[in-house]
């Protein structure tokens, strides 16, 4: 068994120093801290992404919707769904990407047709 206290994980440069907690074919868990005023700008990933707000508050935007999220909120994004997350006051996020890596994650890789 592995375990982490997400309120104590250190990220000295905020969003510039995410911490990969675990990585396997089934998925990847990444801890990200947003310092006040930091953001994960408009982006997309090739995997299904789950984002949990562990501490603090964040503004989550996707598909023309915007939500003010507090600790305990969980979001799911489809592969290639564009989204952004920002925080005026700071937030700690837990990101799950599944599967890892998703089809097409690495440039030049052929994307499987399902």
C-alpha angles and dihedrals in degrees: 000000000000123000138179135191099225092196090062103041108121121229105169096186098039112222090004092066109047116174120227103216097182137354129190137138091272093057150312127247116207128181116211129183119200112204115213108293096014124125144184095228126218106310145136136216132207094235133070102266127208116190122191122190103225099177137357126013135291140183110235120196130185137142093006092306126113126196132184103223128196133190110304096036118128126195132188124203125191119234109282092012107142115231143153135206125199136169130202093188102029133267141200115224135192114208124195119191118192132224100012117247101013121217108283095017093127116057115253092024115128113243113231117238111226 
